[in-house]
Amino acid sequence: YLRGIQTSDANGQVKFTTIYPGWYQGRATHIHVEVTQNGRSLKVTQIAFPESTTAEVYGTGVYASRGSNPTTNSRDGIFADSLSSELATVSGSPSSGYTANFTVGLAA
């Protein structure tokens, strides 16, 4: 569900439009990412979201009926040791939509 493949531009950038992800027990809100080149996996990571943004989204619209995610980024065992490198920079609002920026670093 909500899976896709994107090809980067000449600068290695990808842009996509999606919905804000839901949540499941035991994990903070996140999106999985895999970077490949010529069919070879170069990096697998996850994108975390700021707690303030997640709370704002989950308090509105269809998200409100499910309620807030009880697992914060700091309590998520996957993000506990690497949150700073997996946290998206997010701007916007529930009414206007959000823009998230995330950089995936690759070893040369």
C-alpha positions, 0 to 999 in steps of 0.5 A, a space after each residue: 500500500 502506498 509503495 512506489 518507485 521514483 527516479 532521481 533527477 540530475 541532482 539526485 533529488 526526488 519529489 513525491 506527493 503522498 498522504 501523511 502516514 498513519 501509525 501502528 503500535 510500537 513504532 513512531 510515525 515513519 516512511 521507509 526509503 530504499 535507495 538503489 542504483 542499477 538494481 543494487 540496494 545502496 541504502 535502506 532507511 526510514 524518515 521520522 517526523 517531528 512530534 509537533 507535526 504528528 500531533 497536529 495531523 493526528 488531531 485533525 480530520 480522519 486521523 482524529 478518530 484513531 488518536 495520537 500515536 503513543 510511541 514517540 520518536 525517542 521511545 521508538 527502538 529504531 530511531 533511538 540511536 539515530 533520530 537526528 539523521 532520520 528526521 525530516 524537516 517539515 513546514 506547512 499545516 493540516 489545512 494547506 498541506 505539508 512539505 517535508 525535506 529529507 536528505 539520504 547520505 550515501 558513502 562515496 
